[in-house]
Amino acid sequence: MTASSERPAARTLLPRSIRKNWDLYLLVLPVVVYFLLLKYLPMYGIQIAFKDFSAAKGIWGSPWVGFKHFERFFDNYQFWTLIRNTLEISIYQILVAFPMPILFALLVNEVRGKWFKKSVQAVAFMPHFLSTVVLVGIVMAFLSPSTGLVNQAIRLFGGEPVYFMTEPQLFKSIYVFSDVWQNMGFSSVLYIAVLAGIDKSLYEAAMIDGASKFRRLLHIAVPCLIPTAIVMLIFQFGSIMDVGFEKIFLMQNDLNRSSSSVISTYVYEIGLLGSQFSFSAAVGLFNSVINFGLIVAVNRIARKSGTSLW
């Protein structure tokens, strides 16, 4: 068959598929509309990163300035501090917060008592449904130097109270471990589902061969989790420059600012408080380009293991 005869066939394939599977296309239509309206259409505004945006002239009428705002950001005295803080928090999260749901899922999977298992899961899930404001309030209450439970315990053992929220060197640990507490249970749902789908005959064959519980865990459960963990890790790297703005903003104060200033809080301060929309758009675009490059690179590396997003 020639190329010219294949093209008409390809052109008629989509309408034929729509007629045949119209109900499936109807189901996917709201998702397509959602992404077009809320994800792709706003990209029209990205061009203000290359313009001196003026509200009076509008997006199209504002003059082009090339890479002026990008150069200004690279020359900013806070540039390396923002990059360092953002990367340190993200890498800290990947090293500590990412493996926790996997370990939790493996442990929960080994629990045999159904009532106890469901109770543990419910207790672990609950913090995920707290709003960020409530979560930060709880963290501050626990770490309060005067009435906080942690400092009460330190006093009980003869120590001096620690001002956790004002110590820059403690900020990243408080951020990451509070994130573990909030999201570990909910993030483990995916891994628990994978473990529940493992063929029971594999465990029975291993038990007949005399494999211990640890060996069954190591040679059956862990290998089954690896493909899912790789996909989740790719997503994690794809948002490495997107440290949660809301939580950091709520935990931030003047005394821990040297450790808590990240790109997302800087964009808020410059863009919304300083009304420098073009500059903040340039910083946000730089952030997105880095994330896109990382997800492509990590996906390419992961492809060598046989698991990738595309």
C-alpha positions in Angstrom: 0.0 0.0 0.0 1.4 3.4 -0.9 1.7 6.5 1.4 -1.0 8.3 -0.6 -3.5 5.5 -0.1 -2.7 5.3 3.7 -3.5 9.0 4.3 -7.2 8.9 3.3 -7.5 5.7 5.4 -6.0 7.5 8.4 -8.4 10.5 7.9 -11.4 8.3 8.0 -10.2 6.3 10.9 -11.0 8.9 13.6 -14.6 9.7 12.5 -15.3 6.0 12.3 -13.9 5.4 15.8 -16.0 8.3 17.2 -19.1 6.9 15.6 -18.4 3.4 17.0 -17.2 4.5 20.5 -19.2 7.7 20.9 -20.0 7.0 24.6 -16.3 6.7 25.5 -15.5 9.9 23.7 -18.4 11.6 25.5 -17.0 10.5 28.8 -13.5 11.9 28.0 -14.9 15.2 26.7 -15.2 17.0 30.0 -11.5 16.2 30.8 -10.4 17.5 27.4 -12.5 20.7 27.8 -11.1 21.1 31.4 -7.5 20.9 30.1 -8.1 23.1 27.1 -9.8 25.8 29.2 -7.8 25.8 32.4 -4.4 24.4 31.4 -3.7 25.3 27.8 -5.6 28.5 27.2 -3.9 30.4 30.1 -0.6 29.6 28.3 -1.5 32.5 26.1 -0.4 34.8 29.0 3.2 33.4 29.0 4.2 35.9 26.5 4.2 38.7 29.1 7.5 37.1 30.4 9.0 38.6 27.2 7.2 41.9 27.5 7.0 44.9 29.7 3.4 44.3 30.6 1.1 47.2 31.0 -2.5 46.7 32.1 -3.6 49.7 30.0 -2.0 48.3 26.8 -3.0 44.7 27.4 -1.0 41.5 26.7 -0.9 42.1 22.9 -0.2 45.8 23.1 2.7 45.7 25.6 6.1 46.1 24.1 8.5 43.2 23.6 11.7 43.2 25.7 13.2 39.9 24.9 15.0 38.1 27.8 15.3 41.3 29.9 13.3 39.8 32.9 15.2 36.5 32.8 18.5 38.3 32.9 17.3 40.4 35.7 16.4 37.3 37.7 19.7 35.6 37.0 21.5 38.8 38.2 19.4 39.1 41.3 21.4 38.7 44.5 18.7 36.3 45.8 19.0 34.0 42.8 21.3 31.4 44.2 19.7 31.5 47.6 16.3 30.8 46.1 17.6 28.0 43.9 19.6 26.4 46.8 16.6 26.5 49.2 14.2 25.2 46.6 16.5 22.3 45.6 17.4 21.4 49.2 13.8 21.2 50.3 12.8 19.1 47.2 15.8 16.7 47.4 15.2 16.4 51.2 11.6 15.4 50.4 12.6 12.9 47.8 15.1 11.3 50.1 12.9 11.2 53.2 9.2 11.7 52.2 9.2 9.6 49.1 10.3 6.2 50.5 8.0 6.5 53.6 4.7 5.5 51.9 6.4 2.5 50.3 7.7 1.3 53.7 4.3 2.0 55.3 2.5 0.0 52.6 4.9 -2.9 53.1 4.4 -2.9 56.8 0.6 -2.6 56.6 0.5 -5.4 54.0 2.2 -7.7 56.6 -0.5 -7.0 59.3 -2.9 -9.9 59.4 -5.6 -8.6 61.8 -8.2 -6.8 59.7 -9.5 -4.5 62.4 -6.0 -3.4 63.4 -5.0 -3.0 59.8 -8.0 -0.8 59.0 -7.5 1.3 62.1 -3.8 1.9 61.3 -4.7 3.0 57.8 -7.5 5.3 59.0 -5.3 7.0 61.5 -2.6 7.4 58.9 -5.0 8.8 56.3 -6.6 11.4 58.5 -3.9 14.1 58.5 -4.1 14.3 54.7 -7.6 15.8 54.9 -6.5 18.6 57.1 -6.2 22.0 55.5 -2.7 23.4 55.2 -3.6 26.2 57.6 -4.8 23.7 60.3 -1.7 21.6 59.7 0.7 24.5 60.2 -1.3 25.6 63.3 -0.9 22.1 64.8 2.8 22.0 64.0 3.3 25.5 65.6 1.3 24.4 68.7 3.4 21.3 69.2 6.7 23.2 68.7 5.7 26.3 70.8 8.6 27.2 73.1 6.3 28.0 76.0 3.4 25.5 75.8 4.4 23.0 73.0 4.5 19.3 73.8 8.0 18.9 72.4 9.5 21.6 74.5 7.6 20.4 77.6 9.4 17.0 77.0 12.7 18.8 76.6 12.2 20.6 79.9 11.2 17.4 81.6 14.6 16.0 80.8 16.4 19.1 82.0 16.9 20.8 78.6 16.3 24.4 77.4 13.3 25.2 75.2 14.1 25.3 71.5 12.6 28.0 69.3 11.9 25.7 66.4 10.1 28.0 64.1 12.7 30.8 64.3 15.8 28.6 63.7 16.7 28.6 59.9 18.6 25.4 60.1 15.5 23.5 61.5 13.0 24.9 58.9 13.6 22.3 56.2 13.4 19.4 58.6 10.1 20.7 60.1 8.7 21.2 56.6 9.7 17.7 55.3 8.7 15.7 58.4 5.4 17.5 58.8 4.8 16.6 55.2 5.6 13.0 55.9 3.1 13.0 58.8 0.4 14.6 56.6 0.7 12.6 53.4 2.4 9.3 54.1 -0.8 7.4 54.7 -2.7 8.8 51.7 0.3 8.3 49.4 0.6 4.7 50.4 -2.9 3.9 49.0 -1.4 3.2 45.5 1.3 0.9 46.9 -1.2 -0.9 49.1 -3.3 -1.5 46.0 -0.3 -2.9 44.1 0.5 -5.3 47.0 -3.1 -6.4 47.2 -3.0 -7.4 43.5 0.0 -9.7 43.8 -0.8 -13.3 43.0 -1.1 -15.3 46.3 0.3 -18.4 44.7 3.7 -16.6 44.6 3.7 -16.3 48.4 2.5 -19.9 48.7 5.3 -21.2 46.4 7.9 -19.2 48.4 6.6 -20.6 51.7 6.8 -24.1 50.4 10.4 -23.4 49.4 11.1 -22.3 52.9 11.4 -18.6 52.3 11.2 -16.5 55.5 8.8 -13.5 55.8 11.7 -11.1 55.1 12.7 -13.1 52.0 9.1 -13.0 50.7 9.1 -9.3 51.2 12.4 -8.8 49.5 11.9 -11.0 46.5 8.1 -10.8 45.8 6.6 -7.6 47.3 9.5 -5.2 46.6 10.0 -6.1 42.9 6.3 -5.7 42.3 6.4 -2.2 43.8 9.4 -1.0 41.8 7.6 -0.1 38.5 5.0 2.0 40.4 7.7 3.6 42.5 9.7 4.5 39.4 6.6 6.2 37.8 5.9 8.2 41.1 9.6 9.1 41.3 9.5 10.5 37.7 6.5 12.7 38.7 8.4 13.8 41.9 11.4 14.9 39.8 9.0 16.7 37.4 7.9 19.0 40.2 11.2 19.4 41.9 11.2 23.2 41.6 7.6 23.4 42.7 7.9 23.4 46.5 4.4 24.0 48.0 3.9 27.7 48.3 1.0 27.8 50.8 2.7 25.7 53.5 6.1 27.5 53.2 4.4 30.9 53.2 2.4 30.0 56.4 5.6 28.7 58.2 7.8 31.6 57.0 8.8 34.4 59.3 11.6 37.0 59.2 13.9 34.9 61.4 13.8 31.8 59.2 13.6 33.6 55.8 17.2 32.8 54.9 16.2 29.1 54.8 12.5 29.4 53.7 12.7 31.7 50.8 12.0 29.6 47.7 11.1 30.5 44.1 7.3 30.1 44.6 7.3 32.6 47.6 9.5 35.0 45.6 7.1 34.9 42.7 4.3 35.8 45.1 6.2 38.6 46.7 7.4 40.1 43.4 4.3 39.4 41.2 1.4 40.0 43.5 2.8 42.3 46.2 5.2 44.1 43.9 2.9 44.2 40.9 5.8 43.2 38.6 3.8 40.8 36.5 6.3 40.3 33.6 9.2 39.6 36.0 7.2 37.1 38.0 6.0 35.4 34.8 9.6 35.1 33.7 10.6 33.5 37.0 7.6 31.1 36.8 8.4 30.2 33.2 12.1 29.5 34.2 10.8 27.2 36.9 8.5 25.3 34.5 11.2 24.9 31.9 13.6 23.4 34.5 10.8 21.0 35.7 10.1 20.0 32.1 13.7 19.3 31.4 14.1 17.2 34.5 11.0 15.1 33.9 12.2 14.4 30.3 15.7 13.5 31.5 14.5 11.3 34.4 12.0 9.6 32.2 14.8 8.8 29.7 16.9 7.3 32.4 14.0 5.3 33.8 13.3 3.9 30.3 16.4 1.9 30.6 14.8 0.0 33.5 11.8 -0.8 31.3 9.4 1.6 33.1 8.7 5.1 31.8 5.9 7.6 31.2 6.2 7.4 27.5 
